[in-house]
Amino acid sequence: MNQELVEICLRVRDIDATLDFYTNLFDFEVASHRKFPENKFDLIYLNSPGSSVQIELTYNYDAEPYEIGNGFSHLGVTVDDLEDMHETCKASAYKTGELKGLSGGTPSYFFVTDPDGYRIEVKRRK
């Protein structure tokens, strides 16, 4: 049996802010945006350059704020220039953590939080 992870779905409250976060900060591309007004929701699929896994954003028109809960931790992306991306995130309106390294080692990652509270781990590409 051959399996492949193809998508991760996130429920979002402000589709414009969320699209701005993923497309402008991380260069994700909108693969499709399907609207279902009769069912009061939209599905937006994002492609990440260099990855076959899509992020599916589900926007329910009249939804109450979502609780992320304690079972989900974060999404992860890699970048060529960690320090430059860290500065870009810090200059944005998004909550950005400090550069960190495991066991006090060389900084190799940081976290930034999207408009819906999902944490993104940004890691140095090896």
N, C-alpha and C positions, 0 to 999 in steps of 0.2 A: 504494500500500500504506500502510495506517495502522496504526502500532504504538504500544503504550503499555506502559511499565514498570509491572508490577502487583505484584510481590513480590520480596523479598530474603530468602533463607534463611540462618539462622544456626544452627549446631549448638551445643547448650548442654549443660552437665553438671549444673547444679543448677536445675531448672525453677522452684522456689519463689523462689530468690534472683533469678533472671533476670526473672520476672514482677513481683516487687517493684520492681526497677530501672525497668523500662519503664512499668509502670502507675502507680506512686506518684511517681516522679521526673518523668516526661515525660507523664503523663496519657494514655498509650496505652490503648486498650480492647481486651479480648479479644473478637474476633469469633467465634471458634470454638475448641474444644479437642476434638480427636478422639484417642481412645486406641485403640491397636492392640496389646493385650497379647500376642496370639498371635505377633506379629512383634517384640515388645519395643521399641516406640517410640510416642511421642505427637507430634502435630502441633498447634501452637498458632498461630493467626493473630491478629496484632495490628493494629488500625487506629490511625492517627495522626490526631488531629483536624485537619481542613483538607487532608488528602492522600488520594489514591486508592491510593497504594502501601502494601501490607501488608508487615509483617515476619512471616515464617514461622519459628517456632522449632521446631527438630527436636530432640527429646529421646530419645536412644537409651539404653535402660535400663542396659545394662552397658558403656557405652563407656569407653575409656581417655581421659585428657585429650587435648584437641585441640590441634594446633599451628596457629596462625593463619597463619603463614608471612609472607613478605615481599612478596607480590603484592597482598594486600588492605591497604588503609590504614585507612578509617574510614567510618562512616555520618554523615550530617549532619542536624541539625534546626535550625529557627529558633524563636526566642522573642521575645516583645514586650519583656520586661525582662531584658536580659542580665545586669546586675549582680545582680538579685534571684535569678535562676536560678543564678548562680555561687555566691552565698552559700548557697543551698539545697544545692547539690552539695557544697560544702566542708563543710557541717555533717553530711552523710551519711557513711556508711562507705566511699564510693567514692572511688577515686583521682581527684583533680581538679587540673588544671593551672591556671596563672595566666591571667588575662585578657591577650590579645595583640591587636596590631594589625599589619597588614602595613606593612613599611618604617617601623616606629616610629610609625605613625599612631594614631589614636584606637582604643582597644580595641574589637574587633568580634567576637571569638570566644574560646573556650577548649575544652579537651578534657576529657572525663570517661570513665573506663573502666568497662565493665560487669563483672558477676561472672565472665564467661568470658574477659575480656581484650580484648574488642572496644572500640575507641575510638570515641567519639561526639563529633563536632565540634558544639558548640552555638554558633550564630551569631545575631547581632542581626538581627531581621526588619526589612527595609527598608520 
